[in-house]
Amino acid sequence: MSNNKKINFDSLCVHSGMGSYEHRPVTPPIYQTSTFKFDNADQGAALFKGEIEGYIYTRMLNPTIQAMEDAVAELEGGYKSLGCASGMAAISAVFMAFLKAGDHVVCSKSVYGPTLTLLQNVMSKFNVETTDVDTDIEGEIERAIKPNTKIVYVETPANPMISITDLEKAADVTHKNNALLIVDNTFMSPALQQPFNFGADVIVHSMTKYLNGHADVVGGIIIVKDETTYQSTRKILNQHGGVIDPFNAFLVHRGLKTLAVRMQKHCENTKVVADYLVKHPQVKYVRYPGLKDHPNYEIGLKQHKDFGGMLSFELNDGFSAGKKVMDSVKFCTLAVSLGGVETLIQHPASMTHLSMGAEARKAAGITEGLVRLSVGIENVSDIIEDLEQALSKIS
Ligand SMILES: *Cc1c(COP(=O)(O)O)cnc(C)c1O
């Protein structure tokens, strides 16, 4: 937006990153091209030297990708952002950009699984050491920090217990030790949580989830706060190579327009579902940031605009009950992932975490009757009716 008046977040979702183009389209066009023509040798040279601005090659920069990047940067209140082929492409590019041999990382224990695997199994080959701690417990980050800690990496809220880390306190201890606070903001999206307001230095997202919101794109993004960081990260991403393609960038940009209304409906529905589950006799407990018995309820109140669309609940009858519910749902979709318009249901013990075995699950805090819901934007009575009939099948 070119005017000076600060427009509201829901309006920003509709209008961000619209750019200006020759034929004055209302929607940014898709530049489905891998490369861009030079007028002559001098122009090509000037573009490569950075003396003039312009497009050279899509891995380096592309107008459709850039339009989406501008939109996400604006929604997060950042300076610029970098569109990536997946959330993991964004996360691995960030590690390549900000770490060197001999550095140490403090990472949330409950972080998205492949993130921790990447740190422990891949970055370790380059002599980067990682300590995983419960960042949602006060004082744990500080205890894990070492003189060579370069990054504190926090995901909040995080799976499977929807654990919440206090970003302001995390930023304080991180900066006292001259490290960078990197926040994975996938679960809340900028509609509900803006980590830069609490001191984050870099934000990453799996755009596969709420930002795109329609379960039809895999994408990621890195949002930074200043030109120097932007330039250095862009250089690394250019070599890393995991950029998003123009068509997927277009789809994400389209998804962003409805982010505010989608998130509002996700939140409304999830509140109703949580209230329903809390009272159900087959349910031992519900983990949801909007319930006062959430261990970090107060932190959530401070840093979330609303409570989001994710919850998990524990069934009294454990593994077999979880499996029975999975086999009984008809309306909720049995699938991993989250953040799309449709309600997804998952039972970690019999699905994503089955291969770990019961012992390892227990050690990781993944209980046998835990069910995870990504509540969609359907009519909430259809979701509840389905849960009701599925829960009634537990004998
Ligand atoms: C899905 C997810 C990722 C990984 O994103 P992909 O787009 O699947 O690569 C990272 N962080 C969180 C919190 C996620 O949910």
The ligand as an SDF file (V2000), in Angstrom:
LIG
                    3D

 15 15  0  0  0  0  0  0  0  0999 V2000
    4.6250  -28.3870    8.6000 C   0  0  0  0  0  0  0  0  0  0  0  0
    5.5310  -27.6470    9.4790 C   0  0  0  0  0  0  0  0  0  0  0  0
    6.8620  -27.3730    9.1080 C   0  0  0  0  0  0  0  0  0  0  0  0
    7.4580  -27.9090    7.8360 C   0  0  0  0  0  0  0  0  0  0  0  0
    6.8630  -27.3230    6.7310 O   0  0  0  0  0  0  0  0  0  0  0  0
    6.7900  -28.0470    5.2750 P   0  0  0  0  0  0  0  0  0  0  0  0
    6.0740  -26.9980    4.4750 O   0  0  0  0  0  0  0  0  0  0  0  0
    6.0150  -29.3020    5.4600 O   0  0  0  0  0  0  0  0  0  0  0  0
    8.1790  -28.2860    4.8450 O   0  0  0  0  0  0  0  0  0  0  0  0
    7.6210  -26.5900    9.9470 C   0  0  0  0  0  0  0  0  0  0  0  0
    7.1280  -26.1140   11.1100 N   0  0  0  0  0  0  0  0  0  0  0  0
    5.8720  -26.3750   11.5140 C   0  0  0  0  0  0  0  0  0  0  0  0
    5.3840  -25.8280   12.8110 C   0  0  0  0  0  0  0  0  0  0  0  0
    5.0220  -27.1390   10.7170 C   0  0  0  0  0  0  0  0  0  0  0  0
    3.7800  -27.3990   11.1270 O   0  0  0  0  0  0  0  0  0  0  0  0
  1  2  1  0
  2  3  1  0
  2 14  2  0
  3  4  1  0
  3 10  2  0
  4  5  1  0
  5  6  1  0
  6  7  2  0
  6  8  1  0
  6  9  1  0
 10 11  1  0
 11 12  2  0
 12 13  1  0
 12 14  1  0
 14 15  1  0
M  END
$$$$
